[in-house]
Amino acid sequence: MELLLATAIGALTAAGIYMILRLRSFPVIIGTSLLSYAVNVFLFASGRLALNAPPVLRDGVEVYTDPLPQALVLTAIVISFGMTAVIVMIAVGSYLSSDDDLVNDPDADHKKGDAA
């Protein structure tokens, strides 16, 4: 189970970093979402991987899951949703103002050379 979870976290992180390095704004948005999912899974896994274990201590229970990482993941989901909404609005505004969704403008180098 731990190997599967570690592989999933690694794959989400690698895909997220690859997507962030793209030159279009939509893959950058998807990449930040994938990275936030990887962090959420990592935080969730830090609370022990125990099946059918209660999240709070009870009498006679020796194995339990830690509720703090679960609360952190719920908070991180809300924050990442808000962050994604803001990034999407910035990307839409950038696209509407320039009619292009490139992250960097390839003509910017030519414009800098003309100004000098």
DSSP file (Angstrom, degrees, kcal/mol; ACC not computed):
  #  RESIDUE AA STRUCTURE BP1 BP2  ACC     N-H-->O    O-->H-N    N-H-->O    O-->H-N    TCO  KAPPA ALPHA  PHI   PSI    X-CA   Y-CA   Z-CA
    1    1 A M     >        0   0    0      0, 0.0     4,-2.3     0, 0.0     5,-0.2   0.000 360.0 360.0 360.0 -42.5    0.0    0.0    0.0
    2    2 A E  H  >  +     0   0    0      1,-0.2     4,-2.6     2,-0.2     5,-0.2   0.885 360.0  51.4 -65.4 -38.1    2.8    2.4    0.9
    3    3 A L  H  > S+     0   0    0      2,-0.2     4,-2.2     1,-0.2    -1,-0.2   0.901 110.4  48.8 -65.5 -40.9    4.6    1.7   -2.4
    4    4 A L  H  > S+     0   0    0      2,-0.2     4,-2.2     1,-0.2    -2,-0.2   0.915 113.5  46.5 -64.0 -43.4    1.4    2.4   -4.4
    5    5 A L  H  X S+     0   0    0     -4,-2.3     4,-2.4     2,-0.2    -2,-0.2   0.902 112.3  49.5 -67.3 -41.5    0.8    5.6   -2.5
    6    6 A A  H  X S+     0   0    0     -4,-2.6     4,-2.3     2,-0.2    -1,-0.2   0.883 111.4  50.0 -65.0 -37.8    4.4    6.8   -2.9
    7    7 A T  H  X S+     0   0    0     -4,-2.2     4,-2.6     2,-0.2    -2,-0.2   0.898 110.5  49.7 -66.1 -41.0    4.3    6.0   -6.6
    8    8 A A  H  X S+     0   0    0     -4,-2.2     4,-2.5     2,-0.2    -2,-0.2   0.909 111.5  48.2 -64.7 -41.7    1.1    7.9   -7.0
    9    9 A I  H  X S+     0   0    0     -4,-2.4     4,-2.3     2,-0.2    -2,-0.2   0.917 113.3  48.0 -64.3 -43.1    2.5   10.9   -5.2
   10   10 A G  H  X S+     0   0    0     -4,-2.3     4,-2.6     2,-0.2    -2,-0.2   0.899 112.3  48.5 -64.1 -41.4    5.7   10.8   -7.4
   11   11 A A  H  X S+     0   0    0     -4,-2.6     4,-2.6     2,-0.2     5,-0.2   0.912 112.3  48.3 -66.9 -42.5    3.7   10.5  -10.6
   12   12 A L  H  X S+     0   0    0     -4,-2.5     4,-2.2     2,-0.2    -2,-0.2   0.903 113.8  47.5 -63.6 -40.4    1.4   13.4   -9.6
   13   13 A T  H  X S+     0   0    0     -4,-2.3     4,-2.5    -5,-0.2     5,-0.2   0.932 113.4  47.0 -66.2 -45.7    4.5   15.5   -8.7
   14   14 A A  H  X S+     0   0    0     -4,-2.6     4,-2.3     1,-0.2    -2,-0.2   0.920 114.8  46.3 -63.4 -44.3    6.3   14.7  -11.9
   15   15 A A  H  X S+     0   0    0     -4,-2.6     4,-2.3     2,-0.2    -1,-0.2   0.890 112.5  51.4 -65.7 -38.3    3.3   15.4  -14.1
   16   16 A G  H  X S+     0   0    0     -4,-2.2     4,-2.1    -5,-0.2    -2,-0.2   0.917 111.3  45.9 -64.9 -43.7    2.6   18.6  -12.3
   17   17 A I  H  X S+     0   0    0     -4,-2.5     4,-1.5     2,-0.2    -2,-0.2   0.907 112.6  51.3 -66.3 -40.9    6.1   19.9  -12.7
   18   18 A Y  H  < S+     0   0    0     -4,-2.3    -2,-0.2    -5,-0.2    -1,-0.2   0.915 111.8  46.9 -60.7 -42.8    6.1   18.9  -16.4
   19   19 A M  H >< S+     0   0    0     -4,-2.3     3,-1.2     1,-0.2    -1,-0.2   0.855 107.9  55.6 -69.9 -34.1    2.9   20.7  -17.0
   20   20 A I  H 3< S+     0   0    0     -4,-2.1    -1,-0.2     1,-0.2    -2,-0.2   0.836 102.2  58.3 -66.2 -31.0    4.0   23.8  -15.1
   21   21 A L  T 3< S+     0   0    0     -4,-1.5    -1,-0.2    -5,-0.1    -2,-0.2   0.450  84.7 106.2 -80.3   1.1    7.1   24.0  -17.5
   22   22 A R  S <  S-     0   0    0     -3,-1.2    -3,-0.0    -4,-0.2     6,-0.0  -0.313  75.1-127.0 -73.9 164.9    4.9   24.3  -20.6
   23   23 A L  S    S+     0   0    0     80,-0.1    80,-3.2    79,-0.1    81,-0.4   0.352  82.3  82.3 -98.7   5.9    4.5   27.6  -22.4
   24   24 A R  B  > S-A  102   0A   0     78,-0.3     4,-1.0    79,-0.1    78,-0.2  -0.810  76.3-131.5-108.7 152.6    0.7   27.7  -22.4
   25   25 A S  H  > S+     0   0    0     76,-2.2     4,-1.9    -2,-0.3     5,-0.1   0.849 100.2  59.0 -75.3 -33.3   -1.4   29.0  -19.5
   26   26 A F  H  > S+     0   0    0      1,-0.2     4,-2.2     2,-0.2     5,-0.2   0.934 106.0  47.3 -65.3 -45.5   -3.9   26.1  -19.4
   27   27 A P  H  > S+     0   0    0      0, 0.0     4,-2.5     0, 0.0    -1,-0.2   0.845 109.4  55.8 -63.1 -29.4   -1.3   23.4  -18.8
   28   28 A V  H  X S+     0   0    0     -4,-1.0     4,-2.2     2,-0.2    -2,-0.2   0.910 107.7  48.5 -65.5 -40.7    0.3   25.6  -16.1
   29   29 A I  H  X S+     0   0    0     -4,-1.9     4,-1.8     2,-0.2    -1,-0.2   0.920 112.6  47.4 -63.9 -44.1   -3.1   25.7  -14.4
   30   30 A I  H  X S+     0   0    0     -4,-2.2     4,-2.5     1,-0.2    -2,-0.2   0.889 110.6  53.9 -64.0 -38.8   -3.5   21.9  -14.7
   31   31 A G  H  X S+     0   0    0     -4,-2.5     4,-2.3     2,-0.2    -2,-0.2   0.903 107.4  48.7 -63.8 -42.1    0.1   21.5  -13.3
   32   32 A T  H  X S+     0   0    0     -4,-2.2     4,-2.1     1,-0.2    -1,-0.2   0.876 111.5  51.2 -66.1 -34.9   -0.5   23.5  -10.2
   33   33 A S  H  X S+     0   0    0     -4,-1.8     4,-2.2     2,-0.2    -2,-0.2   0.920 109.5  49.5 -66.0 -42.4   -3.7   21.5   -9.6
   34   34 A L  H  X S+     0   0    0     -4,-2.5     4,-2.2     1,-0.2    -2,-0.2   0.893 110.5  50.7 -64.4 -38.7   -1.7   18.2   -9.9
   35   35 A L  H  X S+     0   0    0     -4,-2.3     4,-2.2     2,-0.2    -1,-0.2   0.896 109.6  49.9 -65.5 -38.6    0.9   19.5   -7.5
   36   36 A S  H  X S+     0   0    0     -4,-2.1     4,-2.3     2,-0.2    -2,-0.2   0.881 109.7  51.6 -67.8 -35.0   -1.7   20.5   -5.0
   37   37 A Y  H  X S+     0   0    0     -4,-2.2     4,-2.5     2,-0.2    -2,-0.2   0.906 108.8  51.4 -64.2 -40.3   -3.3   17.0   -5.3
   38   38 A A  H  X S+     0   0    0     -4,-2.2     4,-2.2     1,-0.2    -2,-0.2   0.912 111.0  47.3 -62.9 -42.1    0.2   15.4   -4.7
   39   39 A V  H  X S+     0   0    0     -4,-2.2     4,-2.7     2,-0.2    -1,-0.2   0.900 111.2  51.9 -66.1 -39.8    0.6   17.5   -1.6
   40   40 A N  H  X S+     0   0    0     -4,-2.3     4,-2.5     2,-0.2    -2,-0.2   0.918 110.7  46.7 -62.8 -43.4   -2.9   16.6   -0.4
   41   41 A V  H  X S+     0   0    0     -4,-2.5     4,-2.4     2,-0.2    -1,-0.2   0.897 112.4  51.2 -65.5 -38.8   -2.3   12.9   -0.8
   42   42 A F  H  X S+     0   0    0     -4,-2.2     4,-1.2    -5,-0.2    -2,-0.2   0.929 111.8  46.4 -63.3 -44.6    1.1   13.3    1.0
   43   43 A L  H  < S+     0   0    0     -4,-2.7     4,-0.3     1,-0.2     3,-0.3   0.906 112.8  50.1 -63.6 -40.8   -0.6   15.1    3.9
   44   44 A F  H >< S+     0   0    0     -4,-2.5     3,-1.2     1,-0.2    -1,-0.2   0.890 109.4  51.2 -65.2 -38.7   -3.3   12.5    4.0
   45   45 A A  H >< S+     0   0    0     -4,-2.4     3,-1.0     1,-0.2    -1,-0.2   0.735  95.9  70.3 -71.5 -21.3   -0.8    9.6    4.0
   46   46 A S  T 3< S+     0   0    0     -4,-1.2    -1,-0.2    -3,-0.3    -2,-0.2   0.629  85.2  70.2 -71.8 -10.1    1.1   11.2    6.9
   47   47 A G  T <  S-     0   0    0     -3,-1.2    19,-1.5    -4,-0.3    -1,-0.3   0.076 119.8 -89.3 -92.6  24.6   -1.8   10.4    9.2
   48   48 A R    <   -     0   0    0     -3,-1.0     2,-1.0    17,-0.2    -1,-0.2   0.516  29.9-111.0  76.1 138.4   -1.0    6.6    9.1
   49   49 A L        +     0   0    0     -3,-0.1     2,-0.4    -4,-0.1    -1,-0.1  -0.765  57.4 150.5 -99.4  86.5   -2.4    4.2    6.5
   50   50 A A    >   -     0   0    0     -2,-1.0     3,-0.6    -3,-0.2     2,-0.3  -0.975  38.5-136.0-122.9 130.7   -4.7    2.1    8.7
   51   51 A L  T 3  S-     0   0    0     -2,-0.4    -2,-0.0     1,-0.2     0, 0.0  -0.672  82.3  -2.7 -87.9 138.7   -7.8    0.4    7.4
   52   52 A N  T 3  S+     0   0    0     -2,-0.3    -1,-0.2     1,-0.2     0, 0.0   0.818  93.2 143.7  53.9  37.6  -11.0    0.5    9.5
   53   53 A A    <   -     0   0    0     -3,-0.6    -1,-0.2     8,-0.0    11,-0.2  -0.868  52.7-114.7-106.2 140.6   -9.4    2.4   12.3
   54   54 A P        -     0   0    0      0, 0.0    11,-2.0     0, 0.0     4,-0.1  -0.405  13.4-135.6 -71.9 149.1  -11.2    5.1   14.3
   55   55 A P  S    S+     0   0    0      0, 0.0     2,-0.3     0, 0.0     9,-0.1   0.586  86.0  51.2 -80.8  -8.7  -10.0    8.7   14.0
   56   56 A V  S    S-     0   0    0     10,-0.1     2,-0.2    11,-0.1     9,-0.1  -0.903  93.6 -97.1-126.9 156.2  -10.2    9.4   17.7
   57   57 A L        +     0   0    0     -2,-0.3     2,-0.3     7,-0.1     5,-0.1  -0.483  43.7 173.7 -71.9 137.4   -9.0    7.5   20.8
   58   58 A R    >   -     0   0    0     -2,-0.2     3,-1.4     3,-0.2     2,-0.3  -0.892  42.8 -80.1-133.1 166.1  -11.4    5.2   22.5
   59   59 A D  T 3  S+     0   0    0     -2,-0.3     3,-0.1     1,-0.2     0, 0.0  -0.517 115.9  13.0 -68.5 131.5  -11.1    2.8   25.3
   60   60 A G  T 3  S+     0   0    0     -2,-0.3     2,-0.6     1,-0.2    -1,-0.2   0.449  95.0 122.0  85.1   0.6   -9.5   -0.5   24.2
   61   61 A V    <   +     0   0    0     -3,-1.4    -1,-0.2     1,-0.1    -3,-0.2  -0.862  29.8 172.5-100.5 124.9   -8.4    0.8   20.8
   62   62 A E        +     0   0    0     -2,-0.6     2,-0.5     1,-0.2    -1,-0.1   0.747  66.3  52.6-100.5 -29.0   -4.7    0.5   20.1
   63   63 A V        +     0   0    0      2,-0.0     2,-0.3    -6,-0.0    -1,-0.2  -0.937  66.0 154.0-113.1 126.3   -4.6    1.5   16.4
   64   64 A Y        -     0   0    0     -2,-0.5     2,-0.3   -11,-0.2    -7,-0.1  -0.944  39.0-114.6-142.4 163.3   -6.1    4.8   15.3
   65   65 A T        -     0   0    0    -11,-2.0   -17,-0.2    -2,-0.3   -16,-0.1  -0.771  33.2-112.6-100.0 149.7   -5.7    7.3   12.5
   66   66 A D     >  -     0   0    0    -19,-1.5     4,-0.6    -2,-0.3   -10,-0.1  -0.690  20.0-159.1 -82.0 122.3   -4.6   10.9   13.2
   67   67 A P  H  > S+     0   0    0      0, 0.0     4,-2.0     0, 0.0     5,-0.2   0.679  79.2  77.3 -77.0 -15.9   -7.4   13.4   12.5
   68   68 A L  H  > S+     0   0    0      1,-0.2     4,-2.3     2,-0.2     5,-0.2   0.927  93.2  47.7 -63.7 -46.5   -5.0   16.3   12.1
   69   69 A P  H  > S+     0   0    0      0, 0.0     4,-2.4     0, 0.0    -1,-0.2   0.860 110.2  54.6 -62.1 -31.8   -3.8   15.4    8.6
   70   70 A Q  H  X S+     0   0    0     -4,-0.6     4,-2.0     2,-0.2    -2,-0.2   0.908 109.5  46.2 -66.2 -40.3   -7.4   14.9    7.5
   71   71 A A  H  X S+     0   0    0     -4,-2.0     4,-2.0     2,-0.2    -1,-0.2   0.884 111.9  51.9 -68.1 -38.0   -8.3   18.4    8.7
   72   72 A L  H  X S+     0   0    0     -4,-2.3     4,-2.6     2,-0.2    -2,-0.2   0.890 109.1  50.3 -63.9 -39.6   -5.2   19.8    6.9
   73   73 A V  H  X S+     0   0    0     -4,-2.4     4,-2.3     2,-0.2    -2,-0.2   0.907 108.8  51.2 -67.2 -41.4   -6.2   18.1    3.7
   74   74 A L  H  X S+     0   0    0     -4,-2.0     4,-1.6     1,-0.2    -1,-0.2   0.910 113.0  45.9 -61.9 -40.7   -9.7   19.5    3.9
   75   75 A T  H  X S+     0   0    0     -4,-2.0     4,-2.3     1,-0.2    -2,-0.2   0.909 111.7  51.6 -66.1 -42.0   -8.3   23.0    4.4
   76   76 A A  H  X S+     0   0    0     -4,-2.6     4,-2.8     1,-0.2    -2,-0.2   0.845 105.9  55.5 -65.4 -33.7   -5.8   22.5    1.6
   77   77 A I  H  X S+     0   0    0     -4,-2.3     4,-2.0     2,-0.2    -1,-0.2   0.928 109.7  45.9 -63.4 -44.7   -8.6   21.4   -0.8
   78   78 A V  H  X S+     0   0    0     -4,-1.6     4,-2.1     2,-0.2    -2,-0.2   0.917 114.7  47.4 -64.8 -43.2  -10.5   24.6   -0.1
   79   79 A I  H  X S+     0   0    0     -4,-2.3     4,-2.6     1,-0.2    -2,-0.2   0.914 112.3  48.9 -65.4 -42.9   -7.4   26.8   -0.5
   80   80 A S  H  X S+     0   0    0     -4,-2.8     4,-2.4     2,-0.2    -1,-0.2   0.848 109.2  53.6 -68.1 -31.9   -6.3   25.0   -3.7
   81   81 A F  H  X S+     0   0    0     -4,-2.0     4,-2.1    -5,-0.2    -1,-0.2   0.930 111.6  44.8 -65.2 -44.6   -9.9   25.5   -5.2
   82   82 A G  H  X S+     0   0    0     -4,-2.1     4,-2.1     2,-0.2    -2,-0.2   0.900 113.3  50.8 -64.7 -40.6   -9.7   29.2   -4.5
   83   83 A M  H  X S+     0   0    0     -4,-2.6     4,-2.5     1,-0.2    -2,-0.2   0.904 110.0  49.9 -63.7 -41.2   -6.2   29.4   -5.9
   84   84 A T  H  X S+     0   0    0     -4,-2.4     4,-2.5     1,-0.2    -1,-0.2   0.894 109.1  52.1 -64.8 -39.6   -7.3   27.6   -9.1
   85   85 A A  H  X S+     0   0    0     -4,-2.1     4,-2.0     2,-0.2    -1,-0.2   0.906 111.3  46.9 -63.5 -41.0  -10.2   29.9   -9.5
   86   86 A V  H  X S+     0   0    0     -4,-2.1     4,-2.3     2,-0.2    -2,-0.2   0.923 112.8  48.8 -66.3 -43.8   -8.0   33.0   -9.2
   87   87 A I  H  X S+     0   0    0     -4,-2.5     4,-2.6     1,-0.2    -2,-0.2   0.893 110.2  51.7 -64.6 -39.0   -5.4   31.6  -11.6
   88   88 A V  H  X S+     0   0    0     -4,-2.5     4,-2.6     2,-0.2    -1,-0.2   0.913 110.0  49.0 -63.7 -41.6   -8.1   30.7  -14.1
   89   89 A M  H  X S+     0   0    0     -4,-2.0     4,-2.3     2,-0.2    -2,-0.2   0.893 111.7  48.9 -66.3 -38.1   -9.5   34.3  -14.0
   90   90 A I  H  X S+     0   0    0     -4,-2.3     4,-2.3     2,-0.2    -2,-0.2   0.916 112.6  48.4 -64.8 -42.2   -6.0   35.7  -14.5
   91   91 A A  H  X S+     0   0    0     -4,-2.6     4,-2.4     2,-0.2    -2,-0.2   0.892 111.4  49.5 -65.9 -39.7   -5.4   33.4  -17.4
   92   92 A V  H  X S+     0   0    0     -4,-2.6     4,-2.6     2,-0.2    -1,-0.2   0.913 111.8  49.0 -65.5 -41.9   -8.8   34.3  -19.0
   93   93 A G  H  X S+     0   0    0     -4,-2.3     4,-1.7     2,-0.2    -2,-0.2   0.896 112.1  48.5 -63.2 -40.1   -8.0   38.0  -18.6
   94   94 A S  H  X S+     0   0    0     -4,-2.3     4,-1.7     2,-0.2     6,-0.4   0.895 112.3  48.7 -66.2 -40.6   -4.6   37.5  -20.1
   95   95 A Y  H  X S+     0   0    0     -4,-2.4     4,-2.2     1,-0.2     5,-0.3   0.913 111.6  48.8 -66.5 -42.0   -6.1   35.6  -23.0
   96   96 A L  H  < S+     0   0    0     -4,-2.6    -1,-0.2     1,-0.2    -2,-0.2   0.823 113.4  47.4 -68.7 -29.9   -8.8   38.2  -23.7
   97   97 A S  H  < S+     0   0    0     -4,-1.7    -1,-0.2    -5,-0.2    -2,-0.2   0.802 128.2  22.2 -81.7 -28.2   -6.3   41.1  -23.6
   98   98 A S  H  < S-     0   0    0     -4,-1.7    -2,-0.2     2,-0.2    -3,-0.2   0.474  91.2-129.9-118.6  -2.8   -3.7   39.5  -25.9
   99   99 A D  S  < S+     0   0    0     -4,-2.2     2,-0.3    -5,-0.2    -3,-0.1   0.783  81.9  86.8  56.0  29.6   -5.6   36.9  -27.9
  100  100 A D        -     0   0    0     -6,-0.4    -2,-0.2    -5,-0.3    -1,-0.1  -0.984  65.1-151.5-153.6 146.5   -2.9   34.3  -27.0
  101  101 A D        +     0   0    0     -2,-0.3   -76,-2.2    -3,-0.1   -75,-0.2   0.125  49.8 132.8-110.0  22.6   -2.4   32.0  -24.1
  102  102 A L  B     -A   24   0A   0    -78,-0.2   -78,-0.3     1,-0.1    -2,-0.1  -0.500  53.3-142.9 -69.2 140.5    1.4   31.8  -24.2
  103  103 A V  S    S+     0   0    0    -80,-3.2     2,-0.4    -2,-0.2    -1,-0.1   0.919  89.3  28.9 -71.6 -43.6    2.9   32.3  -20.8
  104  104 A N  S    S-     0   0    0    -81,-0.4    -1,-0.2    -3,-0.0     3,-0.0  -0.932  88.2-121.1-116.9 145.6    5.9   34.3  -22.2
  105  105 A D    >   -     0   0    0     -2,-0.4     3,-1.6     1,-0.2     4,-0.4  -0.729  11.7-156.1 -87.0 118.7    5.6   36.3  -25.4
  106  106 A P  T >  S+     0   0    0      0, 0.0     3,-0.5     0, 0.0     4,-0.4   0.753  94.8  58.1 -67.3 -21.0    8.1   35.2  -28.0
  107  107 A D  T 3> S+     0   0    0      1,-0.2     4,-2.1     2,-0.2     5,-0.2   0.525  82.5  86.7 -82.7  -5.4    8.0   38.7  -29.6
  108  108 A A  H <> S+     0   0    0     -3,-1.6     4,-2.2     1,-0.2    -1,-0.2   0.859  84.9  54.2 -64.3 -34.9    9.2   40.2  -26.3
  109  109 A D  H <> S+     0   0    0     -3,-0.5     4,-1.8    -4,-0.4    -1,-0.2   0.889 109.7  47.3 -65.7 -38.3   12.8   39.7  -27.2
  110  110 A H  H  > S+     0   0    0     -4,-0.4     4,-1.8     2,-0.2    -2,-0.2   0.868 110.7  51.7 -69.6 -36.0   12.4   41.5  -30.5
  111  111 A K  H  X S+     0   0    0     -4,-2.1     4,-1.7     2,-0.2    -2,-0.2   0.885 109.0  50.3 -68.8 -37.8   10.5   44.4  -28.8
  112  112 A K  H  X S+     0   0    0     -4,-2.2     4,-1.1     1,-0.2    -1,-0.2   0.892 110.5  50.3 -66.5 -38.0   13.4   44.8  -26.3
  113  113 A G  H  < S+     0   0    0     -4,-1.8    -1,-0.2     1,-0.2    -2,-0.2   0.849 110.1  50.1 -68.4 -33.8   15.9   44.8  -29.1
  114  114 A D  H  < S+     0   0    0     -4,-1.8    -1,-0.2     1,-0.2    -2,-0.2   0.831 107.3  54.2 -72.1 -32.3   13.9   47.5  -31.0
  115  115 A A  H  <        0   0    0     -4,-1.7    -1,-0.2     1,-0.2    -2,-0.2   0.773 360.0 360.0 -74.8 -24.6   13.7   49.7  -27.9
  116  116 A A     <        0   0    0     -4,-1.1    -1,-0.2    -5,-0.1    -2,-0.2   0.471 360.0 360.0 -83.0 360.0   17.4   49.8  -27.3
